[in-house]
Amino acid sequence: MSVDLSSVNVIREFGAERLADRLARIGPAAIFGNEAEHEELAAGGETLIVKRGPRGATIAGEDLPPVPGEVVDTTGAGDALAAGYLVGGPKLAMDAAARCVAQIGTMP
C-alpha cells in the first residue's frame, strides 16, 4: 500500500501528528508527496518519495535528476511518477514523469 499526501492544507486541517500516527498504524510501503507536504508531516521509516518538479525526485534518500526532454505541460506529472514507481521502481518513475510532461494534458 502507498499513500500520496496530496495537500499541505489537508495535512494541517487533519493534524500532522494525527496523520503520522495513522500512517504508523497502517504502515504504507511508500509515501509520496512534495517537499512542503513531507516537511509538514515529518514522517519517517517508510520509503519516502519526494516529488521535486523540475528538480526531479528524491526516492528513499537518493536524489534523482529529471529525465531530459521538452516540457509542454506538467499536469499529472506527479501522478505519473507515482504510478511508474509503483509499477517498476525509481527509473520507471522518472521516465513516466518525463513522458507525461512532454505532452499536453494528463498521460492516458
Z-matrix of the N, CA and C atoms (Angstrom, degrees):
N
C 1 1.433
C 2 1.526 1 108.55
N 3 1.318 2 115.09 1 145.62
C 4 1.460 3 120.64 2 176.65
C 5 1.529 4 108.70 3 -130.76
N 6 1.321 5 114.69 4 163.07
C 7 1.471 6 121.71 5 179.10
C 8 1.519 7 107.84 6 -131.82
N 9 1.342 8 116.46 7 136.04
C 10 1.462 9 121.44 8 171.44
C 11 1.521 10 106.32 9 -110.17
N 12 1.309 11 116.74 10 120.68
C 13 1.465 12 121.27 11 -173.35
C 14 1.521 13 113.71 12 -64.91
N 15 1.305 14 119.34 13 -33.46
C 16 1.460 15 125.56 14 169.15
C 17 1.521 16 118.60 15 70.96
N 18 1.334 17 120.64 16 -36.89
C 19 1.458 18 118.97 17 -173.98
C 20 1.525 19 111.99 18 -163.09
N 21 1.330 20 115.98 19 126.61
C 22 1.466 21 120.58 20 174.24
C 23 1.520 22 110.04 21 -60.90
N 24 1.322 23 117.31 22 -41.38
C 25 1.460 24 120.31 23 -178.21
C 26 1.520 25 112.01 24 -62.95
N 27 1.311 26 117.22 25 -40.07
C 28 1.468 27 120.19 26 178.60
C 29 1.530 28 109.77 27 -66.50
N 30 1.328 29 117.39 28 -39.75
C 31 1.467 30 120.37 29 176.99
C 32 1.523 31 109.86 30 -60.63
N 33 1.326 32 116.69 31 -44.44
C 34 1.468 33 120.50 32 179.78
C 35 1.524 34 111.39 33 -64.77
N 36 1.327 35 117.19 34 -43.23
C 37 1.462 36 120.47 35 -179.17
C 38 1.526 37 111.48 36 -65.94
N 39 1.315 38 117.30 37 -41.27
C 40 1.461 39 121.49 38 -179.92
C 41 1.515 40 110.92 39 -74.12
N 42 1.341 41 115.40 40 -35.17
C 43 1.458 42 121.94 41 -177.51
C 44 1.512 43 110.53 42 106.99
N 45 1.319 44 116.55 43 116.89
C 46 1.468 45 121.39 44 -176.90
C 47 1.523 46 111.49 45 -60.58
N 48 1.307 47 117.14 46 -42.44
C 49 1.465 48 120.49 47 -179.40
C 50 1.528 49 110.78 48 -65.68
N 51 1.302 50 116.12 49 -42.35
C 52 1.464 51 121.63 50 177.90
C 53 1.536 52 110.94 51 -62.58
N 54 1.342 53 116.82 52 -43.10
C 55 1.458 54 120.86 53 178.77
C 56 1.523 55 110.48 54 -66.67
N 57 1.326 56 117.66 55 -43.42
C 58 1.465 57 120.94 56 178.66
C 59 1.528 58 110.52 57 -59.44
N 60 1.324 59 117.02 58 -39.07
C 61 1.461 60 121.22 59 177.60
C 62 1.528 61 110.83 60 -63.72
N 63 1.320 62 116.53 61 -44.30
C 64 1.478 63 120.50 62 178.53
C 65 1.525 64 110.85 63 -62.63
N 66 1.328 65 116.09 64 -43.47
C 67 1.461 66 119.55 65 -179.96
C 68 1.524 67 110.96 66 -64.14
N 69 1.319 68 117.08 67 -38.55
C 70 1.462 69 120.42 68 177.89
C 71 1.524 70 110.50 69 -62.45
N 72 1.324 71 117.13 70 -37.07
C 73 1.468 72 120.70 71 179.98
C 74 1.520 73 112.93 72 -72.19
N 75 1.337 74 117.67 73 -37.97
C 76 1.469 75 118.96 74 -177.35
C 77 1.525 76 112.32 75 -87.95
N 78 1.322 77 117.59 76 -22.12
C 79 1.456 78 122.03 77 174.72
C 80 1.512 79 116.50 78 59.33
N 81 1.341 80 118.03 79 57.87
C 82 1.465 81 118.38 80 177.87
C 83 1.530 82 111.10 81 -63.27
N 84 1.329 83 115.31 82 148.13
C 85 1.461 84 120.33 83 178.57
C 86 1.520 85 111.36 84 -72.57
N 87 1.329 86 116.88 85 -26.12
C 88 1.467 87 121.22 86 -178.47
C 89 1.523 88 109.33 87 -147.57
N 90 1.331 89 115.25 88 143.55
C 91 1.464 90 121.36 89 174.66
C 92 1.521 91 107.52 90 -123.90
N 93 1.330 92 116.02 91 117.71
C 94 1.460 93 123.51 92 179.47
C 95 1.524 94 109.56 93 -97.08
N 96 1.320 95 117.10 94 144.07
C 97 1.450 96 121.25 95 174.06
C 98 1.515 97 109.94 96 178.94
N 99 1.328 98 114.97 97 166.54
C 100 1.461 99 118.26 98 174.87
C 101 1.536 100 108.64 99 -85.19
N 102 1.314 101 116.60 100 179.13
C 103 1.465 102 120.44 101 -176.01
C 104 1.530 103 112.10 102 -59.16
N 105 1.318 104 117.12 103 -45.42
C 106 1.462 105 120.73 104 -177.98
C 107 1.525 106 111.76 105 -63.10
N 108 1.325 107 116.36 106 -40.37
C 109 1.473 108 120.39 107 179.88
C 110 1.524 109 110.91 108 -64.98
N 111 1.333 110 116.94 109 -44.29
C 112 1.468 111 120.18 110 178.58
C 113 1.526 112 111.18 111 -65.83
N 114 1.324 113 117.79 112 -38.86
C 115 1.465 114 120.53 113 177.74
C 116 1.519 115 111.01 114 -64.11
N 117 1.313 116 117.04 115 -41.55
C 118 1.470 117 121.36 116 -179.97
C 119 1.520 118 110.84 117 -63.96
N 120 1.319 119 116.47 118 -40.47
C 121 1.464 120 120.65 119 -176.31
C 122 1.523 121 111.78 120 -81.71
N 123 1.312 122 118.12 121 -40.70
C 124 1.469 123 123.32 122 -178.37
C 125 1.527 124 111.23 123 54.01
N 126 1.337 125 116.88 124 45.32
C 127 1.465 126 121.71 125 177.63
C 128 1.518 127 109.41 126 -86.09
N 129 1.288 128 116.26 127 161.99
C 130 1.453 129 120.19 128 177.49
C 131 1.514 130 109.99 129 -150.86
N 132 1.316 131 115.65 130 176.47
C 133 1.450 132 120.76 131 176.43
C 134 1.519 133 114.59 132 91.73
N 135 1.306 134 117.49 133 -35.54
C 136 1.451 135 121.61 134 -179.76
C 137 1.525 136 109.37 135 -89.04
N 138 1.323 137 115.97 136 173.94
C 139 1.456 138 119.57 137 171.02
C 140 1.514 139 106.53 138 -76.48
N 141 1.304 140 116.63 139 113.72
C 142 1.458 141 121.32 140 -179.51
C 143 1.523 142 109.13 141 -96.45
N 144 1.327 143 115.18 142 130.18
C 145 1.458 144 121.65 143 177.09
C 146 1.516 145 106.70 144 -116.13
N 147 1.331 146 116.54 145 111.65
C 148 1.455 147 121.90 146 -178.62
C 149 1.520 148 108.11 147 -101.24
N 150 1.326 149 115.37 148 115.89
C 151 1.467 150 121.74 149 178.71
C 152 1.524 151 107.78 150 -83.69
N 153 1.334 152 117.08 151 119.83
C 154 1.459 153 122.37 152 -174.56
C 155 1.526 154 113.63 153 -114.55
N 156 1.312 155 117.04 154 19.28
C 157 1.464 156 120.17 155 176.34
C 158 1.512 157 112.14 156 58.98
N 159 1.341 158 117.30 157 -127.60
C 160 1.466 159 120.41 158 -175.94
C 161 1.532 160 113.47 159 -67.18
N 162 1.332 161 117.14 160 -7.82
C 163 1.466 162 120.82 161 178.04
C 164 1.524 163 111.98 162 -97.72
N 165 1.332 164 117.28 163 9.06
C 166 1.459 165 120.43 164 176.82
C 167 1.513 166 112.59 165 90.13
N 168 1.316 167 116.21 166 -135.69
C 169 1.462 168 121.15 167 -177.44
C 170 1.520 169 109.51 168 -153.20
N 171 1.316 170 114.90 169 160.12
C 172 1.456 171 120.84 170 170.22
C 173 1.515 172 105.90 171 -116.61
N 174 1.318 173 115.88 172 121.75
C 175 1.456 174 120.92 173 -178.37
C 176 1.527 175 107.88 174 -122.37
N 177 1.317 176 115.06 175 117.67
C 178 1.469 177 122.03 176 -178.92
C 179 1.532 178 111.23 177 51.55
N 180 1.325 179 115.50 178 42.76
C 181 1.454 180 121.70 179 176.39
C 182 1.517 181 115.77 180 84.46
N 183 1.325 182 117.73 181 -4.23
C 184 1.468 183 120.97 182 -179.99
C 185 1.527 184 110.22 183 -101.10
N 186 1.329 185 116.24 184 123.32
C 187 1.464 186 120.87 185 177.51
C 188 1.518 187 109.82 186 -77.92
N 189 1.327 188 115.90 187 123.73
C 190 1.459 189 122.10 188 179.58
C 191 1.519 190 109.17 189 -115.23
N 192 1.333 191 117.53 190 123.82
C 193 1.466 192 119.80 191 179.30
C 194 1.531 193 109.94 192 -72.41
N 195 1.328 194 116.51 193 157.84
C 196 1.470 195 118.20 194 176.16
C 197 1.528 196 110.28 195 -66.95
N 198 1.317 197 115.76 196 153.91
C 199 1.461 198 120.69 197 174.62
C 200 1.528 199 106.53 198 -73.26
N 201 1.329 200 118.33 199 128.54
C 202 1.465 201 119.96 200 -179.02
C 203 1.528 202 111.96 201 -60.86
N 204 1.312 203 115.03 202 145.52
C 205 1.455 204 120.30 203 177.31
C 206 1.512 205 111.18 204 160.55
N 207 1.314 206 114.78 205 173.70
C 208 1.455 207 120.94 206 -179.83
C 209 1.528 208 109.92 207 -73.58
N 210 1.326 209 115.58 208 138.92
C 211 1.462 210 121.07 209 175.43
C 212 1.519 211 107.58 210 -107.71
N 213 1.339 212 116.21 211 117.05
C 214 1.453 213 122.80 212 -178.81
C 215 1.530 214 110.34 213 -103.82
N 216 1.337 215 116.74 214 -42.88
C 217 1.463 216 122.11 215 -175.54
C 218 1.528 217 107.57 216 -158.30
N 219 1.317 218 117.75 217 127.14
C 220 1.468 219 120.49 218 -177.76
C 221 1.520 220 113.76 219 -89.13
N 222 1.324 221 117.67 220 1.99
C 223 1.468 222 120.92 221 179.78
C 224 1.526 223 110.66 222 -56.79
N 225 1.310 224 116.80 223 123.33
C 226 1.456 225 122.00 224 175.81
C 227 1.514 226 115.92 225 84.81
N 228 1.321 227 117.98 226 0.50
C 229 1.467 228 120.00 227 -176.29
C 230 1.530 229 112.58 228 -62.21
N 231 1.314 230 117.24 229 -40.65
C 232 1.466 231 119.97 230 179.02
C 233 1.513 232 112.21 231 -65.48
N 234 1.323 233 116.47 232 -39.32
C 235 1.461 234 119.99 233 177.22
C 236 1.522 235 110.86 234 -67.81
N 237 1.332 236 117.13 235 -38.58
C 238 1.461 237 120.45 236 177.56
C 239 1.527 238 110.18 237 -64.26
N 240 1.336 239 116.78 238 -40.89
C 241 1.447 240 120.72 239 177.52
C 242 1.531 241 110.02 240 -60.19
N 243 1.323 242 116.96 241 -46.60
C 244 1.470 243 120.82 242 -179.72
C 245 1.524 244 111.08 243 -62.00
N 246 1.315 245 117.09 244 -45.70
C 247 1.463 246 120.48 245 179.92
C 248 1.525 247 110.76 246 -62.20
N 249 1.320 248 116.70 247 -44.60
C 250 1.457 249 120.04 248 178.67
C 251 1.515 250 111.64 249 -60.20
N 252 1.328 251 116.54 250 -41.89
C 253 1.465 252 120.19 251 179.13
C 254 1.527 253 110.78 252 -62.36
N 255 1.322 254 116.11 253 -46.58
C 256 1.460 255 119.89 254 -176.97
C 257 1.527 256 112.50 255 -65.24
N 258 1.326 257 116.50 256 -33.07
C 259 1.458 258 120.62 257 -179.15
C 260 1.521 259 112.20 258 -82.86
N 261 1.350 260 117.28 259 -38.37
C 262 1.459 261 118.02 260 -171.47
C 263 1.510 262 117.24 261 -143.94
N 264 1.321 263 118.62 262 6.31
C 265 1.459 264 119.98 263 177.22
C 266 1.519 265 114.16 264 93.69
N 267 1.332 266 116.54 265 -170.11
C 268 1.466 267 121.76 266 -172.66
C 269 1.531 268 115.53 267 -58.31
N 270 1.328 269 118.04 268 -44.04
C 271 1.466 270 118.94 269 -177.64
C 272 1.527 271 110.94 270 -63.79
N 273 1.320 272 117.09 271 -46.02
C 274 1.458 273 119.52 272 179.41
C 275 1.528 274 110.55 273 -65.72
N 276 1.319 275 117.49 274 -32.26
C 277 1.467 276 121.08 275 176.67
C 278 1.521 277 110.55 276 -59.13
N 279 1.322 278 116.23 277 -49.24
C 280 1.459 279 120.55 278 -178.03
C 281 1.528 280 111.10 279 -68.14
N 282 1.331 281 117.11 280 -39.39
C 283 1.468 282 120.76 281 178.48
C 284 1.528 283 111.15 282 -64.33
N 285 1.332 284 117.00 283 -42.21
C 286 1.472 285 120.93 284 -179.56
C 287 1.523 286 110.84 285 -64.17
N 288 1.321 287 117.41 286 -42.07
C 289 1.460 288 120.60 287 178.06
C 290 1.529 289 110.63 288 -62.63
N 291 1.321 290 116.86 289 -40.82
C 292 1.471 291 121.01 290 179.83
C 293 1.526 292 111.09 291 -65.34
N 294 1.319 293 117.32 292 -42.10
C 295 1.470 294 119.93 293 178.09
C 296 1.525 295 110.39 294 -64.18
N 297 1.318 296 116.09 295 -37.28
C 298 1.465 297 120.50 296 -178.80
C 299 1.528 298 111.58 297 -64.68
N 300 1.312 299 117.77 298 -46.55
C 301 1.468 300 120.26 299 -175.74
C 302 1.520 301 113.04 300 -74.29
N 303 1.327 302 117.26 301 -10.59
C 304 1.458 303 121.22 302 -178.45
C 305 1.535 304 113.02 303 -83.88
N 306 1.329 305 117.24 304 1.52
C 307 1.474 306 120.48 305 179.80
C 308 1.523 307 110.00 306 -138.03
N 309 1.304 308 116.38 307 164.08
C 310 1.469 309 121.26 308 178.86
C 311 1.527 310 108.58 309 -82.73
N 312 1.324 311 115.55 310 134.14
C 313 1.461 312 121.35 311 179.18
C 314 1.504 313 111.91 312 84.48
N 315 1.320 314 114.34 313 175.16
C 316 1.461 315 118.27 314 -179.04
C 317 1.512 316 111.02 315 -72.48
N 318 1.306 317 114.88 316 154.27
C 319 1.455 318 121.22 317 -178.70
C 320 1.527 319 109.85 318 -73.91
N 321 1.332 320 118.85 319 131.82
C 322 1.475 321 119.82 320 179.06
C 323 1.511 322 111.51 321 -68.25
